[in-house]
Amino acid sequence: MKDIHVEGIVLSGENMINFGNFGVSEKQKVNDFTLANDTYSLRTYNQATKLEKNDQLAFETVPGTAVHKFYKKNKDYLEFTVYGSASTIITVGLEPSTLYRIKTGKDSTGMESNSSGKVKFSVDLSSGKPVEVTIERLDKAE
């Protein structure tokens, strides 16, 4: 299988970012790049991919992945396509104590973010096929 990665680690478009490289064994970093008035930092290699936004966790996978079309339409909706070579744990930073619908491929589940706003779920990338993920805010948890 040909490794899917983003040349130069980070590419950005209007409200969208492509990042990550699971095909390298040494950590690659891009610090302090700006997109839509937010500052991002990225670390990626075959063991983990981590994206921070304004010094807060935005996205992390273990093991590392490549992410295409990471697009936050608004505070209530996020979508992206993730590529990798193994079963992967994904952590996304969202709003604290909030209900979300997380769709990974054809599967969909409801999940509440923890008190720090993180949700954690897994996707199976061992087939070598990318998985499309959407995260949609349902309502504030009580």
Secondary structure, DSSP 8 states (H G I E B T S, - for coil): ----EEEEEEEEETTEEEEEETT-SS-EEEEEEEETTEEEEEEEETTEEEEEETTEEEEEEES--EEEEEEEEETTEEEEEEE-SSEEEEEEE--TTEEEEEEETTEEEEEE--TTSEEEEEEE-TTS--EEEEEEEEEE--
